[in-house]
Amino acid sequence: MSVFPKILLKREVHDHLHNVYHNKELVANLGMVEVERKFERLQSCLSHPPSFTTIRVNTLVTSVEDAKQRLAEEIKKQFPDDVIPIHQHPNLKDLLLIPVIGPRRIQKQHSVQVIVGAQCGNAVLRGAHVYSAGILSASKWMKAGDEVSVFSDIRGKCRRGAVEFDGAKVFIGNGKAELSRSDIFCTNSPVKGKGIRMTEAVYSSPSFDNMLPGYIYLQNLPSAVVSHVLSPQPGERVLDMCAAPGGKTTHIASLMNDEGEVIAMDKTASKVEKIKHNASLLQLKCIQAYCFNSTKAVLCEPKGMEQGPGPPFCPESFDRILLDAPCSGMGQRPNMACLLSLKELISYQALQRRLFSTAVELLRPGGTLVYSTCTITLAENEEQVAWALKTFSCLQLQVQEPHIGGEGMPGAGLSLDHLKLLQRFDPSATEMHDVDANKLKSDDDLVSLADSDTIGFFIAKFLKKS
Ligand SMILES: C[S@@+](CC[C@H](N)C(=O)[O-])C[C@H]1O[C@@H](n2cnc3c(N)ncnc32)[C@H](O)[C@@H]1O
């Protein structure tokens, strides 16, 4: 059931998405009434978190059963009075599902108020505590130990250090202050560590910060599907073109049993350090990470030139390539306000095409290319597939295994057969659910809810014909 306002969009973005979700092909398929409902559901689902937190087990260092047991012990420390179920996904054997309980109707609000940035607020609704860096405002008299009510500044309008804030804010739960207002704001150096320990969030999930490092990796369900769809094999040479912070890179390496070569690139140096950190934490040795603009990753020098281990690379030199493209991120949940302008929203298509063209050049004939995004627009998903099939006659769409999400969305002129080969995780495909750990009836109910109530995501798999 909806407890937060639906996602707040700029008028121009709202109207654009409205047109996308009311395109002629979709209306012809579903009818106007269903299309209207779908668009309303989409806006509502996006402002709420998915019903499950998903944890990928690093199967190179532990078994799923062992990780499950360790997780249960850790979660018990946080929720001594509750039984929080942990389920292994039946089709993604390295994935564990933990329900996000909520929404809770919290009656009591405290007079001491804390305002946090929207990103911090979104993390709280997925189980995080409030870190000091995320706090924008705290009541004048707040001291350590106070019970406080926490609000998210959804429009990004609150001034850092303000004593009160009357702008648009959404209540996300109650907690206990670990620092005073002056500890947070009256200091010259940035404050680190926890600022508020959440005691009752509107949506509650364990906090996985620093939990079992090296054993588990917090990863959204559709993101964990991607590397299985790519299906990398031990000994292969695999390229992850837009890789930071390395969630999929590390998954790929672990599916390859850490044998072969996984080359990860990202254009931002600090993010490349995160890939290296994650690879080392998860004890993966076959990953090489480089800071590089992947649109320039094809070696153009004449043959015979010495080629180093890093980019640029010779054409047709990879067995498999993942292009988890930079995108508008409109599928991320929860997201109570999207501050993107229409210009920004539609700017990604061109960059994605440049990256895609590079991927096709670098892939060997007979190789596999997977394209994915965490967004819900047609322009970045089905339209890109239609363009790719028209532009590169060597490409053929492939069946995906596992196929857990729905089919592609009509509207880009793709045939029904092609739409069936695409995998779209569409939050608007399900009704909103209250989740109460004790009322999840059967394992089947639980898995189908976890599979359908996810972030918005898209996956296409291509074969480069020999
Ligand atoms: C969707 S995120 C990747 C998430 C990552 N695959 C994971 O699962 O952890 C997209 C990434 O693309 C990077 N990026 C954007 N433009 C790029 C470019 N031209 N070359 C390489 N990386 C780029 C961004 O820095 C960002 O880290």
PDBQT file of the ligand as one rigid body, heavy atoms in Angstrom, charges set to zero:
ROOT
HETATM    1  C1  LIG A 501      25.514   1.726 -14.154  1.00  0.00    +0.000 C 
HETATM    2  S1  LIG A 501      27.065   2.197 -13.548  1.00  0.00    +0.000 S 
HETATM    3  C2  LIG A 501      27.920   0.676 -13.517  1.00  0.00    +0.000 C 
HETATM    4  C3  LIG A 501      27.586  -0.236 -12.361  1.00  0.00    +0.000 C 
HETATM    5  C4  LIG A 501      28.473  -1.465 -12.331  1.00  0.00    +0.000 C 
HETATM    6  N1  LIG A 501      28.387  -2.198 -13.579  1.00  0.00    +0.000 N 
HETATM    7  C5  LIG A 501      28.165  -2.392 -11.174  1.00  0.00    +0.000 C 
HETATM    8  O1  LIG A 501      27.379  -3.332 -11.351  1.00  0.00    +0.000 OA
HETATM    9  O2  LIG A 501      28.719  -2.200 -10.075  1.00  0.00    +0.000 OA
HETATM   10  C6  LIG A 501      27.759   2.990 -14.936  1.00  0.00    +0.000 C 
HETATM   11  C7  LIG A 501      29.220   3.361 -14.791  1.00  0.00    +0.000 C 
HETATM   12  O3  LIG A 501      29.657   3.831 -16.075  1.00  0.00    +0.000 OA
HETATM   13  C8  LIG A 501      30.719   4.724 -15.869  1.00  0.00    +0.000 C 
HETATM   14  N2  LIG A 501      30.921   5.455 -17.147  1.00  0.00    +0.000 N 
HETATM   15  C9  LIG A 501      30.204   6.453 -17.675  1.00  0.00    +0.000 A 
HETATM   16  N3  LIG A 501      30.694   6.815 -18.878  1.00  0.00    +0.000 NA
HETATM   17  C10 LIG A 501      31.755   6.003 -19.128  1.00  0.00    +0.000 A 
HETATM   18  C11 LIG A 501      32.694   5.893 -20.194  1.00  0.00    +0.000 A 
HETATM   19  N4  LIG A 501      32.630   6.681 -21.266  1.00  0.00    +0.000 N 
HETATM   20  N5  LIG A 501      33.663   4.952 -20.089  1.00  0.00    +0.000 NA
HETATM   21  C12 LIG A 501      33.740   4.160 -19.000  1.00  0.00    +0.000 A 
HETATM   22  N6  LIG A 501      32.892   4.234 -17.971  1.00  0.00    +0.000 NA
HETATM   23  C13 LIG A 501      31.902   5.136 -18.020  1.00  0.00    +0.000 A 
HETATM   24  C14 LIG A 501      30.252   5.548 -14.685  1.00  0.00    +0.000 C 
HETATM   25  O4  LIG A 501      31.353   6.145 -14.025  1.00  0.00    +0.000 OA
HETATM   26  C15 LIG A 501      29.540   4.494 -13.823  1.00  0.00    +0.000 C 
HETATM   27  O5  LIG A 501      30.394   4.014 -12.822  1.00  0.00    +0.000 OA
ENDROOT
TORSDOF 0
